[in-house]
Amino acid sequence: MGRLSLSGCANDTDADEAKLRRYLSERSKILPRRTTGTCAMHQRQLTEAIKRARQIALLPFVTD
């Protein structure tokens, strides 16, 4: 698979918060594919998981 594995989760929001934080910059921006090393499909899944985690307040939208 790749470096990203969210397949064991019931849905993307069940993924570990620390695992998702690895793919955020210090300003809470989603890192690009060339930095994370994920394929296009996994990058899309990662983006959706991070956005869902932000909506349910697991991850911040911005950091100070």
PQR file of N, CA, C, O and H, with PARSE charges and radii, in Angstrom:
ATOM      1  N   MET A   1       0.867  -1.163   0.000 -0.4000 1.5000
ATOM      2  CA  MET A   1       0.000   0.000   0.000 -0.0000 2.0000
ATOM      3  C   MET A   1       0.900   1.208   0.000  0.5500 1.7000
ATOM      4  O   MET A   1       1.668   1.187  -0.962 -0.5500 1.4000
ATOM      5  N   GLY A   2       1.017   2.090   0.664 -0.4000 1.5000
ATOM      6  CA  GLY A   2       1.927   3.213   0.668 -0.0000 2.0000
ATOM      7  C   GLY A   2       2.314   3.509   2.093  0.5500 1.7000
ATOM      8  O   GLY A   2       2.276   2.639   2.963 -0.5500 1.4000
ATOM      9  H   GLY A   2       0.393   2.107   1.445  0.4000 1.0000
ATOM     10  N   ARG A   3       2.674   4.704   2.312 -0.4000 1.5000
ATOM     11  CA  ARG A   3       3.029   5.107   3.667 -0.0000 2.0000
ATOM     12  C   ARG A   3       1.798   5.370   4.517  0.5500 1.7000
ATOM     13  O   ARG A   3       1.880   5.403   5.745 -0.5500 1.4000
ATOM     14  H   ARG A   3       2.705   5.411   1.605  0.4000 1.0000
ATOM     15  N   LEU A   4       0.671   5.554   3.874 -0.4000 1.5000
ATOM     16  CA  LEU A   4      -0.570   5.887   4.558 -0.0000 2.0000
ATOM     17  C   LEU A   4      -1.457   4.663   4.606  0.5500 1.7000
ATOM     18  O   LEU A   4      -1.645   3.991   3.592 -0.5500 1.4000
ATOM     19  H   LEU A   4       0.604   5.527   2.876  0.4000 1.0000
ATOM     20  N   SER A   5      -2.004   4.365   5.769 -0.4000 1.5000
ATOM     21  CA  SER A   5      -2.909   3.234   5.875 -0.0000 2.0000
ATOM     22  C   SER A   5      -4.074   3.613   6.770  0.5500 1.7000
ATOM     23  O   SER A   5      -3.960   3.589   7.996 -0.5500 1.4000
ATOM     24  H   SER A   5      -1.851   4.910   6.593  0.4000 1.0000
ATOM     25  N   LEU A   6      -5.183   3.961   6.160 -0.4000 1.5000
ATOM     26  CA  LEU A   6      -6.404   4.261   6.889 -0.0000 2.0000
ATOM     27  C   LEU A   6      -7.422   3.149   6.686  0.5500 1.7000
ATOM     28  O   LEU A   6      -8.580   3.289   7.079 -0.5500 1.4000
ATOM     29  H   LEU A   6      -5.275   3.981   5.164  0.4000 1.0000
ATOM     30  N   SER A   7      -7.001   2.045   6.075 -0.4000 1.5000
ATOM     31  CA  SER A   7      -7.938   0.997   5.692 -0.0000 2.0000
ATOM     32  C   SER A   7      -8.507   0.240   6.887  0.5500 1.7000
ATOM     33  O   SER A   7      -9.593  -0.326   6.769 -0.5500 1.4000
ATOM     34  H   SER A   7      -6.060   1.931   5.755  0.4000 1.0000
ATOM     35  N   GLY A   8      -7.834   0.204   8.019 -0.4000 1.5000
ATOM     36  CA  GLY A   8      -8.322  -0.528   9.174 -0.0000 2.0000
ATOM     37  C   GLY A   8      -9.377   0.213   9.959  0.5500 1.7000
ATOM     38  O   GLY A   8      -9.915  -0.329  10.924 -0.5500 1.4000
ATOM     39  H   GLY A   8      -6.951   0.664   8.115  0.4000 1.0000
ATOM     40  N   CYS A   9      -9.687   1.430   9.579 -0.4000 1.5000
ATOM     41  CA  CYS A   9     -10.643   2.257  10.295 -0.0000 2.0000
ATOM     42  C   CYS A   9     -12.043   2.053   9.732  0.5500 1.7000
ATOM     43  O   CYS A   9     -12.217   1.783   8.543 -0.5500 1.4000
ATOM     44  H   CYS A   9      -9.250   1.871   8.795  0.4000 1.0000
ATOM     45  N   ALA A  10     -13.037   2.187  10.607 -0.4000 1.5000
ATOM     46  CA  ALA A  10     -14.422   2.101  10.152 -0.0000 2.0000
ATOM     47  C   ALA A  10     -14.730   3.242   9.195  0.5500 1.7000
ATOM     48  O   ALA A  10     -15.392   3.050   8.175 -0.5500 1.4000
ATOM     49  H   ALA A  10     -12.896   2.406  11.572  0.4000 1.0000
ATOM     50  N   ASN A  11     -14.251   4.414   9.529 -0.4000 1.5000
ATOM     51  CA  ASN A  11     -14.297   5.548   8.600 -0.0000 2.0000
ATOM     52  C   ASN A  11     -13.055   6.387   8.863  0.5500 1.7000
ATOM     53  O   ASN A  11     -12.304   6.113   9.799 -0.5500 1.4000
ATOM     54  H   ASN A  11     -13.713   4.570  10.358  0.4000 1.0000
ATOM     55  N   ASP A  12     -12.840   7.396   8.050 -0.4000 1.5000
ATOM     56  CA  ASP A  12     -11.601   8.164   8.127 -0.0000 2.0000
ATOM     57  C   ASP A  12     -11.445   8.930   9.434  0.5500 1.7000
ATOM     58  O   ASP A  12     -10.321   9.215   9.850 -0.5500 1.4000
ATOM     59  H   ASP A  12     -13.450   7.618   7.290  0.4000 1.0000
ATOM     60  N   THR A  13     -12.550   9.266  10.088 -0.4000 1.5000
ATOM     61  CA  THR A  13     -12.450  10.052  11.315 -0.0000 2.0000
ATOM     62  C   THR A  13     -11.978   9.210  12.493  0.5500 1.7000
ATOM     63  O   THR A  13     -11.600   9.759  13.529 -0.5500 1.4000
ATOM     64  H   THR A  13     -13.463   9.034   9.750  0.4000 1.0000
ATOM     65  N   ASP A  14     -11.994   7.881  12.353 -0.4000 1.5000
ATOM     66  CA  ASP A  14     -11.504   7.020  13.421 -0.0000 2.0000
ATOM     67  C   ASP A  14      -9.984   6.905  13.421  0.5500 1.7000
ATOM     68  O   ASP A  14      -9.404   6.327  14.341 -0.5500 1.4000
ATOM     69  H   ASP A  14     -12.301   7.436  11.512  0.4000 1.0000
ATOM     70  N   ALA A  15      -9.341   7.450  12.398 -0.4000 1.5000
ATOM     71  CA  ALA A  15      -7.883   7.368  12.301 -0.0000 2.0000
ATOM     72  C   ALA A  15      -7.247   8.115  13.464  0.5500 1.7000
ATOM     73  O   ALA A  15      -7.815   9.074  13.986 -0.5500 1.4000
ATOM     74  H   ALA A  15      -9.813   7.920  11.651  0.4000 1.0000
ATOM     75  N   ASP A  16      -6.084   7.674  13.858 -0.4000 1.5000
ATOM     76  CA  ASP A  16      -5.383   8.265  14.987 -0.0000 2.0000
ATOM     77  C   ASP A  16      -5.025   9.721  14.696  0.5500 1.7000
ATOM     78  O   ASP A  16      -4.513  10.043  13.624 -0.5500 1.4000
ATOM     79  H   ASP A  16      -5.622   6.895  13.434  0.4000 1.0000
ATOM     80  N   GLU A  17      -5.297  10.580  15.651 -0.4000 1.5000
ATOM     81  CA  GLU A  17      -5.017  12.011  15.497 -0.0000 2.0000
ATOM     82  C   GLU A  17      -3.535  12.265  15.246  0.5500 1.7000
ATOM     83  O   GLU A  17      -3.187  13.113  14.425 -0.5500 1.4000
ATOM     84  H   GLU A  17      -5.713  10.318  16.522  0.4000 1.0000
ATOM     85  N   ALA A  18      -2.671  11.553  15.932 -0.4000 1.5000
ATOM     86  CA  ALA A  18      -1.227  11.740  15.758 -0.0000 2.0000
ATOM     87  C   ALA A  18      -0.792  11.346  14.347  0.5500 1.7000
ATOM     88  O   ALA A  18       0.109  11.962  13.777 -0.5500 1.4000
ATOM     89  H   ALA A  18      -2.954  10.865  16.600  0.4000 1.0000
ATOM     90  N   LYS A  19      -1.430  10.322  13.786 -0.4000 1.5000
ATOM     91  CA  LYS A  19      -1.105   9.898  12.422 -0.0000 2.0000
ATOM     92  C   LYS A  19      -1.459  10.998  11.426  0.5500 1.7000
ATOM     93  O   LYS A  19      -0.709  11.242  10.480 -0.5500 1.4000
ATOM     94  H   LYS A  19      -2.161   9.822  14.249  0.4000 1.0000
ATOM     95  N   LEU A  20      -2.593  11.660  11.630 -0.4000 1.5000
ATOM     96  CA  LEU A  20      -3.003  12.737  10.730 -0.0000 2.0000
ATOM     97  C   LEU A  20      -2.146  13.979  10.915  0.5500 1.7000
ATOM     98  O   LEU A  20      -1.889  14.697   9.949 -0.5500 1.4000
ATOM     99  H   LEU A  20      -3.202  11.461  12.398  0.4000 1.0000
ATOM    100  N   ARG A  21      -1.701  14.245  12.135 -0.4000 1.5000
ATOM    101  CA  ARG A  21      -0.868  15.427  12.394 -0.0000 2.0000
ATOM    102  C   ARG A  21       0.471  15.360  11.662  0.5500 1.7000
ATOM    103  O   ARG A  21       1.068  16.397  11.374 -0.5500 1.4000
ATOM    104  H   ARG A  21      -1.910  13.661  12.920  0.4000 1.0000
ATOM    105  N   ARG A  22       0.944  14.158  11.361 -0.4000 1.5000
ATOM    106  CA  ARG A  22       2.208  14.017  10.618 -0.0000 2.0000
ATOM    107  C   ARG A  22       2.126  14.655   9.246  0.5500 1.7000
ATOM    108  O   ARG A  22       3.146  15.053   8.684 -0.5500 1.4000
ATOM    109  H   ARG A  22       0.459  13.316  11.596  0.4000 1.0000
ATOM    110  N   TYR A  23       0.922  14.757   8.701 -0.4000 1.5000
ATOM    111  CA  TYR A  23       0.731  15.277   7.355 -0.0000 2.0000
ATOM    112  C   TYR A  23       0.311  16.741   7.343  0.5500 1.7000
ATOM    113  O   TYR A  23      -0.166  17.240   6.324 -0.5500 1.4000
ATOM    114  H   TYR A  23       0.093  14.434   9.158  0.4000 1.0000
ATOM    115  N   LEU A  24       0.487  17.443   8.479 -0.4000 1.5000
ATOM    116  CA  LEU A  24       0.189  18.869   8.576 -0.0000 2.0000
ATOM    117  C   LEU A  24       1.471  19.643   8.827  0.5500 1.7000
ATOM    118  O   LEU A  24       2.384  19.146   9.487 -0.5500 1.4000
ATOM    119  H   LEU A  24       0.875  17.038   9.307  0.4000 1.0000
ATOM    120  N   SER A  25       1.540  20.861   8.300 -0.4000 1.5000
ATOM    121  CA  SER A  25       2.685  21.729   8.571 -0.0000 2.0000
ATOM    122  C   SER A  25       2.527  22.334   9.962  0.5500 1.7000
ATOM    123  O   SER A  25       1.530  22.095  10.642 -0.5500 1.4000
ATOM    124  H   SER A  25       0.798  21.264   7.764  0.4000 1.0000
ATOM    125  N   GLU A  26       3.513  23.116  10.377 -0.4000 1.5000
ATOM    126  CA  GLU A  26       3.433  23.745  11.691 -0.0000 2.0000
ATOM    127  C   GLU A  26       2.313  24.778  11.759  0.5500 1.7000
ATOM    128  O   GLU A  26       1.900  25.172  12.850 -0.5500 1.4000
ATOM    129  H   GLU A  26       4.323  23.311   9.824  0.4000 1.0000
ATOM    130  N   ARG A  27       1.821  25.217  10.609 -0.4000 1.5000
ATOM    131  CA  ARG A  27       0.683  26.147  10.559 -0.0000 2.0000
ATOM    132  C   ARG A  27      -0.624  25.429  10.234  0.5500 1.7000
ATOM    133  O   ARG A  27      -1.607  26.058   9.842 -0.5500 1.4000
ATOM    134  H   ARG A  27       2.156  24.897   9.723  0.4000 1.0000
ATOM    135  N   SER A  28      -0.626  24.120  10.400 -0.4000 1.5000
ATOM    136  CA  SER A  28      -1.799  23.261  10.184 -0.0000 2.0000
ATOM    137  C   SER A  28      -2.284  23.226   8.744  0.5500 1.7000
ATOM    138  O   SER A  28      -3.471  23.013   8.496 -0.5500 1.4000
ATOM    139  H   SER A  28       0.172  23.609  10.718  0.4000 1.0000
ATOM    140  N   LYS A  29      -1.389  23.431   7.799 -0.4000 1.5000
ATOM    141  CA  LYS A  29      -1.735  23.282   6.388 -0.0000 2.0000
ATOM    142  C   LYS A  29      -1.413  21.849   5.966  0.5500 1.7000
ATOM    143  O   LYS A  29      -0.452  21.254   6.452 -0.5500 1.4000
ATOM    144  H   LYS A  29      -0.425  23.603   8.000  0.4000 1.0000
ATOM    145  N   ILE A  30      -2.209  21.309   5.071 -0.4000 1.5000
ATOM    146  CA  ILE A  30      -1.991  19.953   4.586 -0.0000 2.0000
ATOM    147  C   ILE A  30      -0.765  19.948   3.681  0.5500 1.7000
ATOM    148  O   ILE A  30      -0.668  20.745   2.747 -0.5500 1.4000
ATOM    149  H   ILE A  30      -2.990  21.793   4.675  0.4000 1.0000
ATOM    150  N   LEU A  31       0.171  19.042   3.965 -0.4000 1.5000
ATOM    151  CA  LEU A  31       1.401  18.971   3.179 -0.0000 2.0000
ATOM    152  C   LEU A  31       1.121  18.383   1.794  0.5500 1.7000
ATOM    153  O   LEU A  31       0.233  17.542   1.653 -0.5500 1.4000
ATOM    154  H   LEU A  31       0.092  18.395   4.723  0.4000 1.0000
ATOM    155  N   PRO A  32       1.860  18.809   0.777 -0.5600 1.5000
ATOM    156  CA  PRO A  32       1.632  18.299  -0.581  0.2800 2.0000
ATOM    157  C   PRO A  32       2.159  16.872  -0.765  0.5500 1.7000
ATOM    158  O   PRO A  32       2.914  16.361   0.062 -0.5500 1.4000
ATOM    159  N   ARG A  33       1.746  16.250  -1.860 -0.4000 1.5000
ATOM    160  CA  ARG A  33       2.153  14.876  -2.179 -0.0000 2.0000
ATOM    161  C   ARG A  33       3.654  14.711  -2.264  0.5500 1.7000
ATOM    162  O   ARG A  33       4.197  13.716  -1.786 -0.5500 1.4000
ATOM    163  H   ARG A  33       1.133  16.666  -2.532  0.4000 1.0000
ATOM    164  N   ARG A  34       4.325  15.663  -2.860 -0.4000 1.5000
ATOM    165  CA  ARG A  34       5.775  15.531  -3.047 -0.0000 2.0000
ATOM    166  C   ARG A  34       6.509  15.526  -1.707  0.5500 1.7000
ATOM    167  O   ARG A  34       7.618  14.999  -1.612 -0.5500 1.4000
ATOM    168  H   ARG A  34       3.883  16.472  -3.249  0.4000 1.0000
ATOM    169  N   THR A  35       5.905  16.104  -0.679 -0.4000 1.5000
ATOM    170  CA  THR A  35       6.508  16.113   0.654 -0.0000 2.0000
ATOM    171  C   THR A  35       6.144  14.856   1.435  0.5500 1.7000
ATOM    172  O   THR A  35       6.995  14.272   2.105 -0.5500 1.4000
ATOM    173  H   THR A  35       5.005  16.532  -0.757  0.4000 1.0000
ATOM    174  N   THR A  36       4.877  14.437   1.350 -0.4000 1.5000
ATOM    175  CA  THR A  36       4.425  13.287   2.129 -0.0000 2.0000
ATOM    176  C   THR A  36       4.815  11.961   1.501  0.5500 1.7000
ATOM    177  O   THR A  36       4.947  10.958   2.204 -0.5500 1.4000
ATOM    178  H   THR A  36       4.185  14.911   0.806  0.4000 1.0000
ATOM    179  N   GLY A  37       5.000  11.943   0.181 -0.4000 1.5000
ATOM    180  CA  GLY A  37       5.375  10.708  -0.493 -0.0000 2.0000
ATOM    181  C   GLY A  37       4.212   9.774  -0.765  0.5500 1.7000
ATOM    182  O   GLY A  37       4.428   8.599  -1.062 -0.5500 1.4000
ATOM    183  H   GLY A  37       4.892  12.758  -0.389  0.4000 1.0000
ATOM    184  N   THR A  38       2.982  10.265  -0.672 -0.4000 1.5000
ATOM    185  CA  THR A  38       1.820   9.423  -0.929 -0.0000 2.0000
ATOM    186  C   THR A  38       1.423   9.500  -2.399  0.5500 1.7000
ATOM    187  O   THR A  38       1.754  10.461  -3.093 -0.5500 1.4000
ATOM    188  H   THR A  38       2.807  11.220  -0.431  0.4000 1.0000
ATOM    189  N   CYS A  39       0.710   8.478  -2.865 -0.4000 1.5000
ATOM    190  CA  CYS A  39       0.199   8.506  -4.236 -0.0000 2.0000
ATOM    191  C   CYS A  39      -1.037   9.407  -4.274  0.5500 1.7000
ATOM    192  O   CYS A  39      -1.520   9.848  -3.231 -0.5500 1.4000
ATOM    193  H   CYS A  39       0.440   7.697  -2.301  0.4000 1.0000
ATOM    194  N   ALA A  40      -1.540   9.676  -5.465 -0.4000 1.5000
ATOM    195  CA  ALA A  40      -2.663  10.601  -5.630 -0.0000 2.0000
ATOM    196  C   ALA A  40      -3.912  10.124  -4.891  0.5500 1.7000
ATOM    197  O   ALA A  40      -4.594  10.919  -4.245 -0.5500 1.4000
ATOM    198  H   ALA A  40      -1.148   9.318  -6.313  0.4000 1.0000
ATOM    199  N   MET A  41      -4.208   8.841  -4.984 -0.4000 1.5000
ATOM    200  CA  MET A  41      -5.399   8.307  -4.326 -0.0000 2.0000
ATOM    201  C   MET A  41      -5.307   8.456  -2.812  0.5500 1.7000
ATOM    202  O   MET A  41      -6.269   8.872  -2.166 -0.5500 1.4000
ATOM    203  H   MET A  41      -3.654   8.195  -5.508  0.4000 1.0000
ATOM    204  N   HIS A  42      -4.149   8.116  -2.244 -0.4000 1.5000
ATOM    205  CA  HIS A  42      -3.994   8.218  -0.800 -0.0000 2.0000
ATOM    206  C   HIS A  42      -3.939   9.668  -0.338  0.5500 1.7000
ATOM    207  O   HIS A  42      -4.371   9.979   0.772 -0.5500 1.4000
ATOM    208  H   HIS A  42      -3.367   7.778  -2.769  0.4000 1.0000
ATOM    209  N   GLN A  43      -3.418  10.551  -1.166 -0.4000 1.5000
ATOM    210  CA  GLN A  43      -3.406  11.968  -0.807 -0.0000 2.0000
ATOM    211  C   GLN A  43      -4.840  12.505  -0.732  0.5500 1.7000
ATOM    212  O   GLN A  43      -5.158  13.301   0.151 -0.5500 1.4000
ATOM    213  H   GLN A  43      -3.067  10.299  -2.068  0.4000 1.0000
ATOM    214  N   ARG A  44      -5.698  12.075  -1.648 -0.4000 1.5000
ATOM    215  CA  ARG A  44      -7.109  12.491  -1.599 -0.0000 2.0000
ATOM    216  C   ARG A  44      -7.784  11.947  -0.351  0.5500 1.7000
ATOM    217  O   ARG A  44      -8.550  12.661   0.296 -0.5500 1.4000
ATOM    218  H   ARG A  44      -5.440  11.428  -2.365  0.4000 1.0000
ATOM    219  N   GLN A  45      -7.510  10.681   0.001 -0.4000 1.5000
ATOM    220  CA  GLN A  45      -8.082  10.097   1.215 -0.0000 2.0000
ATOM    221  C   GLN A  45      -7.578  10.829   2.452  0.5500 1.7000
ATOM    222  O   GLN A  45      -8.337  11.088   3.385 -0.5500 1.4000
ATOM    223  H   GLN A  45      -6.888  10.101  -0.524  0.4000 1.0000
ATOM    224  N   LEU A  46      -6.310  11.153   2.451 -0.4000 1.5000
ATOM    225  CA  LEU A  46      -5.700  11.874   3.560 -0.0000 2.0000
ATOM    226  C   LEU A  46      -6.327  13.251   3.722  0.5500 1.7000
ATOM    227  O   LEU A  46      -6.632  13.667   4.840 -0.5500 1.4000
ATOM    228  H   LEU A  46      -5.693  10.942   1.693  0.4000 1.0000
ATOM    229  N   THR A  47      -6.520  13.958   2.623 -0.4000 1.5000
ATOM    230  CA  THR A  47      -7.132  15.286   2.662 -0.0000 2.0000
ATOM    231  C   THR A  47      -8.542  15.216   3.226  0.5500 1.7000
ATOM    232  O   THR A  47      -8.918  16.034   4.065 -0.5500 1.4000
ATOM    233  H   THR A  47      -6.272  13.620   1.715  0.4000 1.0000
ATOM    234  N   GLU A  48      -9.320  14.245   2.771 -0.4000 1.5000
ATOM    235  CA  GLU A  48     -10.688  14.079   3.282 -0.0000 2.0000
ATOM    236  C   GLU A  48     -10.676  13.756   4.770  0.5500 1.7000
ATOM    237  O   GLU A  48     -11.496  14.287   5.519 -0.5500 1.4000
ATOM    238  H   GLU A  48      -9.014  13.580   2.090  0.4000 1.0000
ATOM    239  N   ALA A  49      -9.761  12.893   5.212 -0.4000 1.5000
ATOM    240  CA  ALA A  49      -9.685  12.516   6.621 -0.0000 2.0000
ATOM    241  C   ALA A  49      -9.316  13.717   7.487  0.5500 1.7000
ATOM    242  O   ALA A  49      -9.883  13.896   8.566 -0.5500 1.4000
ATOM    243  H   ALA A  49      -9.095  12.461   4.603  0.4000 1.0000
ATOM    244  N   ILE A  50      -8.383  14.533   7.033 -0.4000 1.5000
ATOM    245  CA  ILE A  50      -7.975  15.720   7.790 -0.0000 2.0000
ATOM    246  C   ILE A  50      -9.121  16.719   7.861  0.5500 1.7000
ATOM    247  O   ILE A  50      -9.370  17.298   8.918 -0.5500 1.4000
ATOM    248  H   ILE A  50      -7.923  14.388   6.157  0.4000 1.0000
ATOM    249  N   LYS A  51      -9.822  16.928   6.750 -0.4000 1.5000
ATOM    250  CA  LYS A  51     -10.941  17.871   6.748 -0.0000 2.0000
ATOM    251  C   LYS A  51     -12.065  17.402   7.666  0.5500 1.7000
ATOM    252  O   LYS A  51     -12.682  18.215   8.354 -0.5500 1.4000
ATOM    253  H   LYS A  51      -9.620  16.457   5.891  0.4000 1.0000
ATOM    254  N   ARG A  52     -12.333  16.105   7.680 -0.4000 1.5000
ATOM    255  CA  ARG A  52     -13.358  15.575   8.590 -0.0000 2.0000
ATOM    256  C   ARG A  52     -12.918  15.713  10.044  0.5500 1.7000
ATOM    257  O   ARG A  52     -13.725  16.054  10.909 -0.5500 1.4000
ATOM    258  H   ARG A  52     -11.832  15.445   7.120  0.4000 1.0000
ATOM    259  N   ALA A  53     -11.647  15.449  10.312 -0.4000 1.5000
ATOM    260  CA  ALA A  53     -11.132  15.581  11.680 -0.0000 2.0000
ATOM    261  C   ALA A  53     -11.203  17.030  12.147  0.5500 1.7000
ATOM    262  O   ALA A  53     -11.439  17.286  13.328 -0.5500 1.4000
ATOM    263  H   ALA A  53     -10.991  15.171   9.609  0.4000 1.0000
ATOM    264  N   ARG A  54     -11.005  17.969  11.248 -0.4000 1.5000
ATOM    265  CA  ARG A  54     -11.139  19.388  11.600 -0.0000 2.0000
ATOM    266  C   ARG A  54     -12.588  19.722  11.935  0.5500 1.7000
ATOM    267  O   ARG A  54     -12.847  20.470  12.878 -0.5500 1.4000
ATOM    268  H   ARG A  54     -10.814  17.762  10.289  0.4000 1.0000
ATOM    269  N   GLN A  55     -13.525  19.181  11.182 -0.4000 1.5000
ATOM    270  CA  GLN A  55     -14.938  19.474  11.405 -0.0000 2.0000
ATOM    271  C   GLN A  55     -15.433  18.953  12.754  0.5500 1.7000
ATOM    272  O   GLN A  55     -16.288  19.579  13.380 -0.5500 1.4000
ATOM    273  H   GLN A  55     -13.315  18.573  10.416  0.4000 1.0000
ATOM    274  N   ILE A  56     -14.908  17.822  13.207 -0.4000 1.5000
ATOM    275  CA  ILE A  56     -15.343  17.287  14.502 -0.0000 2.0000
ATOM    276  C   ILE A  56     -14.378  17.664  15.622  0.5500 1.7000
ATOM    277  O   ILE A  56     -14.393  17.069  16.699 -0.5500 1.4000
ATOM    278  H   ILE A  56     -14.213  17.313  12.699  0.4000 1.0000
ATOM    279  N   ALA A  57     -13.536  18.665  15.349 -0.4000 1.5000
ATOM    280  CA  ALA A  57     -12.650  19.291  16.342 -0.0000 2.0000
ATOM    281  C   ALA A  57     -11.566  18.364  16.879  0.5500 1.7000
ATOM    282  O   ALA A  57     -11.140  18.526  18.023 -0.5500 1.4000
ATOM    283  H   ALA A  57     -13.523  19.149  14.474  0.4000 1.0000
ATOM    284  N   LEU A  58     -11.110  17.400  16.088 -0.4000 1.5000
ATOM    285  CA  LEU A  58      -9.952  16.599  16.485 -0.0000 2.0000
ATOM    286  C   LEU A  58      -8.657  17.311  16.125  0.5500 1.7000
ATOM    287  O   LEU A  58      -7.646  17.173  16.813 -0.5500 1.4000
ATOM    288  H   LEU A  58     -11.455  17.268  15.159  0.4000 1.0000
ATOM    289  N   LEU A  59      -8.701  18.077  15.036 -0.4000 1.5000
ATOM    290  CA  LEU A  59      -7.535  18.830  14.571 -0.0000 2.0000
ATOM    291  C   LEU A  59      -7.916  20.300  14.446  0.5500 1.7000
ATOM    292  O   LEU A  59      -9.066  20.615  14.141 -0.5500 1.4000
ATOM    293  H   LEU A  59      -9.523  18.190  14.477  0.4000 1.0000
ATOM    294  N   PRO A  60      -6.967  21.203  14.677 -0.5600 1.5000
ATOM    295  CA  PRO A  60      -7.271  22.632  14.536  0.2800 2.0000
ATOM    296  C   PRO A  60      -7.266  23.063  13.065  0.5500 1.7000
ATOM    297  O   PRO A  60      -6.600  22.451  12.230 -0.5500 1.4000
ATOM    298  N   PHE A  61      -8.014  24.120  12.767 -0.4000 1.5000
ATOM    299  CA  PHE A  61      -7.973  24.703  11.426 -0.0000 2.0000
ATOM    300  C   PHE A  61      -6.691  25.495  11.249  0.5500 1.7000
ATOM    301  O   PHE A  61      -6.076  25.448  10.183 -0.5500 1.4000
ATOM    302  H   PHE A  61      -8.555  24.617  13.445  0.4000 1.0000
ATOM    303  N   VAL A  62      -6.282  26.217  12.271 -0.4000 1.5000
ATOM    304  CA  VAL A  62      -5.041  26.996  12.258 -0.0000 2.0000
ATOM    305  C   VAL A  62      -4.378  26.865  13.623  0.5500 1.7000
ATOM    306  O   VAL A  62      -5.029  26.539  14.615 -0.5500 1.4000
ATOM    307  H   VAL A  62      -6.781  26.256  13.137  0.4000 1.0000
ATOM    308  N   THR A  63      -3.077  27.124  13.659 -0.4000 1.5000
ATOM    309  CA  THR A  63      -2.368  27.167  14.934 -0.0000 2.0000
ATOM    310  C   THR A  63      -1.755  28.540  15.099  0.5500 1.7000
ATOM    311  O   THR A  63      -1.461  29.225  14.119 -0.5500 1.4000
ATOM    312  H   THR A  63      -2.548  27.389  12.853  0.4000 1.0000
ATOM    313  N   ASP A  64      -1.569  28.930  16.321 -0.4000 1.5000
ATOM    314  CA  ASP A  64      -0.988  30.253  16.596 -0.0000 2.0000
ATOM    315  C   ASP A  64       0.509  30.223  16.573  0.5500 1.7000
ATOM    316  O   ASP A  64       1.150  31.252  16.785 -0.5500 1.4000
ATOM    317  H   ASP A  64      -1.808  28.374  17.117  0.4000 1.0000
TER
END
